[in-house]
Amino acid sequence: MHKTVLAAMFLFAALLGVGNNLINSNKVPWTGSAEVLPKPEGWPSLTLGQGISGGAKFAWREVTHNRVLVVGALLILSLLIRISMRQRKPISGGIISWLRIALGLMFLVAAYPKFSDPKAFAMLVTQYQLLPAFAVNLFSIMLPAFEITTGLVLILTPFEKEGSAALLLLLLMFIVALSQAMSRGLGIACGCFDIEGAADARETWFALLRDIVLLAPVTWMWFKAQRRYLWRL
């Protein structure tokens, strides 16, 4: 893994974030934070078992509601594996290419609402009550830009290992942020794909479980990573 590539990713993300905040109509001050809002009325406090059960049920509901996308993704995965086998290459190449496409697109989609509305995202980040107040706005500017950078690196560049490392960093950061907020009973939502946040505690648990589960394939991808474009299986 080349540290120069990672440094270039951080630099590109910083320039992208700064440029976006300069021209965005929903820009935020470079330092400071929004107001901490009271806990949503009626927000339930779930036990570990209730949270896992609720998160799993929410995940199943999402799968059934988006079954066309799920089936399409599985068909693409099977196609990439078949191509790898026909070329007499390890099937890991096809699986990793599929992961790069899926996770790259996921992070690009997740970043869009945050990137387009820094002010609303800064409000959400404030509710985590994790960062010093002076750093919240700057973090809110930079995080979506780094998510976009990571997604683009995974899909468009040969830097497989560096992109995987960035994914691991983001997932671990999300897990820590969500875990501490839930353990403190802050009643906040993930805001991963929607800056208005989750509708209930089950969705927040789903976000945490999803990120924990994703650690396994992303870690495997990091160990198996090569310097290659994703279409070169």
C-alpha positions in Angstrom: 0.0 0.0 0.0 1.4 3.4 -1.0 1.1 6.2 1.5 1.5 8.7 -1.3 -1.8 7.5 -2.8 -3.6 7.8 0.6 -2.1 11.3 1.0 -3.3 12.2 -2.5 -6.8 10.9 -1.6 -6.9 13.1 1.5 -5.7 16.1 -0.4 -8.2 15.6 -3.2 -11.0 15.2 -0.6 -9.9 18.4 1.2 -9.9 20.4 -2.0 -13.3 19.0 -3.0 -14.8 19.7 0.4 -13.4 23.3 0.5 -14.5 24.0 -3.0 -18.0 22.7 -2.4 -18.4 24.8 0.8 -17.3 27.9 -1.0 -19.9 27.7 -3.7 -22.7 25.8 -2.0 -25.8 27.8 -1.1 -26.1 25.7 2.1 -22.5 26.5 3.2 -21.5 26.4 6.8 -18.9 28.4 8.7 -15.5 26.7 8.7 -15.5 26.3 12.5 -18.2 25.9 15.1 -21.2 23.7 15.3 -25.0 23.7 15.2 -27.3 23.5 18.1 -27.7 20.3 20.0 -31.4 19.3 19.8 -33.4 17.5 22.5 -33.9 13.8 22.2 -36.8 13.0 20.0 -40.0 12.5 22.0 -40.9 8.8 22.3 -37.6 7.5 21.1 -37.3 4.0 22.5 -34.4 2.6 24.5 -33.7 -0.9 23.2 -31.8 -3.7 24.8 -29.0 -5.4 22.9 -31.3 -8.2 21.9 -34.2 -5.9 20.9 -31.8 -3.8 18.9 -30.3 -6.7 17.0 -33.8 -8.2 16.3 -35.2 -4.8 15.3 -32.2 -4.1 13.0 -32.5 -7.6 11.4 -36.2 -7.1 10.7 -35.6 -3.7 9.2 -32.8 -5.2 7.0 -35.2 -7.9 5.7 -37.8 -5.2 5.0 -35.3 -3.3 3.0 -34.3 -6.4 1.0 -37.9 -7.2 0.1 -38.7 -3.6 -0.8 -35.6 -3.5 -3.1 -35.6 -7.0 -4.4 -35.1 -5.9 -8.0 -31.8 -4.2 -7.0 -30.8 -7.2 -4.9 -31.4 -9.7 -7.7 -29.6 -7.5 -10.2 -26.6 -7.2 -7.9 -26.5 -11.0 -7.4 -26.7 -11.6 -11.2 -23.8 -9.2 -11.8 -21.8 -11.1 -9.1 -22.5 -14.5 -10.7 -21.5 -13.0 -14.1 -18.2 -11.7 -12.8 -17.5 -15.1 -11.1 -18.3 -16.9 -14.4 -16.0 -14.6 -16.4 -13.2 -15.3 -13.9 -13.7 -19.0 -14.2 -13.8 -18.9 -18.0 -10.5 -17.0 -18.0 -9.1 -19.6 -15.6 -8.4 -17.0 -12.9 -9.3 -17.1 -9.2 -12.9 -16.2 -8.5 -11.7 -13.8 -5.9 -11.0 -11.3 -8.6 -14.6 -11.3 -9.8 -15.9 -11.1 -6.2 -13.6 -8.2 -5.4 -14.6 -6.3 -8.6 -18.2 -6.8 -7.6 -17.5 -5.4 -4.1 -15.6 -2.5 -5.5 -18.6 -1.6 -7.7 -21.2 -2.1 -5.0 -19.4 -0.4 -2.2 -18.1 2.4 -4.4 -21.7 3.2 -5.6 -23.0 2.8 -2.1 -20.6 5.5 -0.7 -21.2 7.8 -3.7 -25.0 7.6 -3.1 -24.5 8.0 0.7 -22.3 11.1 0.2 -24.6 13.0 -2.2 -27.2 14.4 0.3 -24.5 15.3 2.8 -22.3 16.9 0.1 -25.2 18.9 -1.4 -26.4 20.3 2.0 -23.4 20.8 4.4 -25.6 22.9 6.7 -28.1 20.1 7.3 -25.4 17.5 7.6 -23.5 19.6 10.2 -26.7 19.7 12.2 -26.9 15.9 12.2 -23.2 15.5 13.1 -23.7 17.9 16.1 -26.3 15.5 17.6 -23.6 12.8 18.0 -21.9 15.0 20.6 -18.6 13.4 19.9 -16.4 16.0 18.3 -15.2 19.3 19.9 -17.7 22.1 19.0 -15.1 24.0 16.9 -14.4 20.9 14.7 -18.0 19.8 13.8 -18.5 22.1 10.8 -15.1 21.3 9.3 -15.7 17.6 9.7 -19.1 17.9 8.1 -17.5 19.6 5.1 -14.7 17.0 4.7 -16.5 13.7 5.4 -18.8 13.6 2.3 -15.9 14.7 0.1 -13.8 11.8 1.4 -16.6 9.4 0.9 -16.9 10.6 -2.7 -13.1 10.3 -3.2 -13.2 6.7 -1.8 -16.0 5.7 -4.1 -14.3 7.1 -7.2 -11.0 5.5 -6.3 -12.7 2.1 -5.9 -14.5 2.3 -9.2 -12.2 4.3 -11.5 -8.6 3.7 -10.4 -6.3 0.7 -9.9 -5.6 1.5 -6.3 -7.5 -1.4 -4.8 -5.7 -1.6 -1.5 -5.8 2.1 -0.8 -9.5 2.2 -1.5 -10.1 -0.7 0.8 -8.1 0.9 3.5 -10.2 4.1 3.2 -13.3 2.0 3.4 -12.1 0.3 6.6 -11.3 3.7 8.1 -14.8 5.0 7.3 -16.6 1.9 8.6 -14.7 2.0 11.9 -15.4 5.7 12.3 -19.1 5.1 11.7 -19.2 2.2 14.1 -17.6 4.2 16.9 -19.8 7.2 16.3 -23.0 5.2 16.3 -22.0 2.9 19.2 -21.2 5.8 21.5 -24.3 7.7 20.6 -26.6 4.7 21.2 -24.8 3.7 24.5 -25.4 7.3 25.8 -29.1 7.2 24.8 -28.8 10.3 22.6 -31.6 9.2 20.3 -29.8 10.1 17.1 -30.1 8.6 13.6 -27.4 7.4 11.4 -27.9 9.8 8.5 -25.9 7.6 6.2 -28.1 8.0 3.2 -30.6 10.6 4.4 -29.6 13.6 6.4 -33.0 13.8 7.9 -32.0 10.7 9.8 -33.6 7.4 10.7 -37.3 7.2 11.4 -36.9 5.0 14.5 -34.4 3.1 16.7 -34.6 0.0 14.5 -33.1 1.8 11.6 -30.3 3.1 13.7 -29.5 -0.5 14.8 -29.7 -1.6 11.2 -27.1 1.0 10.3 -24.8 -0.2 13.1 -25.2 -3.9 12.2 -24.7 -3.2 8.5 -21.4 -1.4 9.1 -20.2 -4.2 11.4 -21.1 -6.9 8.9 -19.3 -5.0 6.1 -16.1 -5.1 8.0 -15.6 -8.7 7.1 -15.7 -8.5 3.2 -13.8 -5.1 3.2 -11.1 -6.6 5.4 -10.9 -9.6 3.1 -10.7 -7.3 0.1 -7.9 -5.4 1.7 -5.8 -8.6 2.2 -6.5 -9.8 -1.4 -6.1 -6.4 -3.0 -3.9 -5.9 -6.1 -2.9 -2.9 -8.2 -5.5 -3.4 -11.0 -8.6 -1.8 -12.6 -11.8 -3.5 -11.6 -12.6 -4.7 -15.1 -9.3 -6.7 -15.2 -10.4 -9.8 -13.3 
